[in-house]
Amino acid sequence: MAIKFQYNKTSLGELGKQLKMRQKALPTIKSKESALRTEVKRAKDSAQALRRELDSVLAEYDYMVRLWGEFDCTLIRIEDVELTTQKIAGVRTPVLKDIVYDEKPYDLFSSPVWYADGVAILKRLSRLGIEFEVYNRKTELLDFARRKTTQKVNLYEKVQIPGYEDAIRKIKRFMEDEENLSKSAQKIVKTRQQQQAVEGSDK
């Protein structure tokens, strides 16, 4: 990224301000990146734990596979999934608040005995599945924010800060050279005037 500047004091002051602002902001951005990295790992670990628990529960009820053919699928359905948001390192992430089920009453005498267990199992499985999806989404959002923050850290650290420092160096060098030239020119003029004065008095 080429930094535009002019060889004068105004430009030098402006670049100095921009440099200070970035140097001051960098530690904050770095700590945000570090916090996001930790939160991404935490969300990923939670998602993986839920996935393992879901697989384990599915395996636990594997023996009931044949029975599910008899189950009345209209007995229970998910009516709503209530989510809230939680801010983590400035990122809005979803949190599962509640799952609203629509349960249909059934005749306890004419229906198979295991229907009550079946409804409880479906609730447990659906909760794990939904929680897993929520944590997956949380991981995606946090990871996206972390990548953007890492880009900003790299932009400041590797491009902008060195760029501004280099531009400031160039302006200072130019102004020093200009000052030295001016002094040299003044010396030459003074020497010439002195020589002319001496030559004038000799006549």
N, C-alpha and C positions, 0 to 999 in steps of 0.2 A: 504494500500500500504506500503510494507516494504521498508524502506530506507536503502540501503547498505552503510556501512561506516566501516572505520578502526579506531582503537584507536590511532591516531597520529595527529600531528599538521597540516599536509597536508590535511588530511580528514576534520579536523575541519575548516580549511580555506575555503575549497571547499563547505562544507555544509553552512557555513556562507554566502558565495556568493549567493548560490541558494536560501537561505532563504530571503536575502535582495531583490533579484530580484523579488520574488513572493510578498513580502510585498509592494514593490514599484508598481507592476503591478495591484494588487488587487483593489485599488480605481478606476483606469481607466476602468477595466473590469466591476466593479459594476456600474459605470456611463453609460457604454455602455448598460448594461442590463436594466437599468432604462429607457434609451432613447428608446430602442427597445420595451419595455413594453408599453410605451406611443404611439409609432408609430403603434404597433399591434392594440391597442384600436382604434386609429384614423382610420386605414384602415378598421377595422371591422365595425365601425360606418358608414363610407362612403358606404361600401358594403350594409349594412342594409338599409340605406337611399335610395340607388338606387333601392333595391329590393322593398321597399315600394312604390317608385315613379312608378316603372314598373307595379306593381299590380294595382296602382291607375289609371294609363293611360289605362291599359287593361280593367278595370271596366268602365272607361269613354267611351270607344268605344264598350262596350258590345252590345249596341243597333244595331250596324252594322253587327253583326255576320252573319245574313242571306245574307247580301249584298256581303260578302267576297266570297261566292260561285260563284258570277258572275265576280269576279276580275281576270284579266289576270296575273297570277303569273310570267310570263316571262318578264313583264315590268321592273322589278327591281331585281337586285341581287348584293350581296356583292362581289366585285372583289378582294379587299385587305383590310387588317387591318394593319395600320402602327403604330408600337410601338417604343418608345424610352425607354432608361433606366435612372433611377434616383438612385443615391446612397443615402441610408438612413442608418446612423450609420454603414457605411462600407458594407451594403448589396445592391446588384444591384436589383432594383425592376422595373417592367414594368409600363410604362405610355402610355395611349392611345393618339396617336398624331392625327390620322385621319382615317376615314373609306372611302374607295374608292368604290363608287357604279357604277354599269354598268346599265345605264337607256336606255331602248329602246323607241324610239319615237312612239307615237300613235296618231291616228286621233281624234282630239278634237271634231269633229262634229258627228262622228258615235259612239264614245265611251261614256259610261255613264259619266255624269257630275262629279260624285264624285271620278273618277279615280285619279285626281290631289291630292285630299285630301288623298286618299288611299296610294299613293306613299309617301306623307309627313308623314302619320301615321306610315308606315312601317319603314321609316328612323328613326323616333323618337324612336320607340320600339326597333329597332335593336341597336341603339346607347346606349340606357339604358341597354339592355341585355349584350352588349359587355363590357361596362364600369363596370357593375356589376361583370362580369367574371374576368376582369383585377384586380379589387380591391380584389376579392376573392384570386386570385393568389398572389397578393402583401401581403395579410394577411398571407397566407401559408408560403411564403418565410421569412417574418419578424418573424413569430412565431417559425419557425424552427431555425433561427439564435438566437432568444431569449432563446430557450430551451438549445441550445449548450452553450451559454454564461452563463446561470444559472448553468449548469453542471460544467463549468470551475470555476465559483465563489465558488461553493460548494467543488470542488476538492481542490482548493487553501486554502479556509477558514477552512474546516473541516478535510481535510486529510493531504495535503502536508505541510502547515505551521506548524501545531502542530507536525507532524512527524519529520520535520527538527529541530524544537525547542527541541524535546525530544532526538533526536540523539546527538545534540550539548551538551545538559545537561549531557548525559551519557559519552561522550568523556571527557568533562571537569572534571566530577567526577572521572573518571578513571585516568586521568592525575594528579589530585590532590592527589588521593590515592597513585599513583606511586611515586609522589614527597615526600609524607609523609613517605612512606616505605623506600625510599632512605635515607631520613634524619635520620630516626630511625636506619637504618643499619649503617650509618656513625657514629652516637652517640655510638652504641654498639661497633663498631670497635675501636673508640677513647678511650672509657672507658676501653676496654680490653687492649689496648696498654699502657694506663696509669697504669693499674693494673700490667701489666708485667714489666713496668719500675720500679714501686715501689718494686715489688717482687725481681727484679734484683738487686736493690740497697741494699736490706736487706741482701742479701747473702754475 
